[in-house]
């Protein structure tokens, strides 16, 4: 992650940022207040990516959705042992 020196925003990826001043620091798509978690929920329910793009009026591009899915996968792989029941 890269930190923006002018703000407290951190770049998570090309399309995803966090900033304590925006949506309580939850990951959002750059230039929006659209929560990454909301889009991932839409993906998880089987919504077509084209429909997601349309739902958000083009503010979230397919490339941004792909980045969110890739980062979610990476987080799961890294943290899977922590999620396993004891």
C-alpha positions in Angstrom: 0.0 0.0 0.0 1.1 3.5 -0.7 0.2 6.5 1.4 -0.8 9.8 -0.2 1.2 12.6 1.5 -1.4 15.2 1.0 -4.2 13.2 2.6 -4.4 10.1 4.8 -5.5 8.0 1.9 -3.7 4.8 1.2 -3.6 3.2 -2.2 -4.5 -0.5 -2.0 -4.4 -1.0 -5.8 -4.9 0.8 -9.0 -8.6 1.3 -8.4 -9.0 0.8 -4.6 -8.1 3.3 -1.8 -8.7 3.7 1.9 -9.0 7.1 3.6 -10.2 7.7 7.2 -12.1 10.7 5.9 -14.1 8.7 3.4 -16.6 6.0 4.5 -14.8 5.5 7.9 -11.7 4.2 6.1 -13.4 1.3 4.5 -11.9 0.4 1.1 -13.7 2.2 -1.7 -13.2 2.6 -5.5 -11.0 5.5 -6.3 -12.9 8.8 -6.8 -16.1 7.3 -5.4 -17.8 6.4 -2.1 -18.7 3.0 -3.4 -17.6 0.4 -0.9 -15.5 -2.5 -2.3 -17.5 -4.8 0.1 -20.8 -3.8 -1.6 -19.4 -4.7 -5.1 -17.9 -8.0 -3.8 -21.3 -8.9 -2.3 -22.8 -8.3 -5.8 -20.2 -10.6 -7.3 -20.8 -13.2 -4.6 -24.5 -13.3 -5.4 -23.8 -14.0 -9.0 -24.6 -10.6 -10.5 -23.0 -10.2 -13.9 -20.2 -7.7 -13.9 -21.9 -5.8 -16.7 -24.9 -5.4 -14.5 -22.7 -4.2 -11.6 -21.1 -1.6 -13.9 -24.6 -0.5 -14.9 -25.9 -0.5 -11.3 -23.1 2.0 -10.3 -23.7 4.0 -13.5 -20.2 3.3 -14.9 -18.4 4.5 -11.7 -17.0 1.0 -11.2 -15.3 -0.5 -14.3 -14.8 -4.2 -14.9 -11.1 -3.7 -14.3 -11.8 -2.4 -10.9 -14.1 -5.3 -10.1 -11.4 -7.7 -11.2 -8.9 -6.0 -8.9 -11.3 -6.2 -6.0 -11.8 -10.0 -6.6 -8.0 -10.5 -7.0 -7.3 -8.7 -3.8 -10.1 -10.5 -1.9 -8.6 -13.8 -3.1 -5.1 -12.8 -2.0 -6.4 -11.8 1.4 -8.2 -15.2 1.8 -5.2 -17.2 0.8 -3.0 -15.2 3.3 -5.5 -15.3 6.1 -7.1 -18.7 5.6 -5.3 -20.3 8.6 -6.8 -17.6 10.8 -10.3 -18.3 9.6 -10.1 -22.1 10.2 -12.0 -23.2 13.3 -9.7 -24.2 16.2 
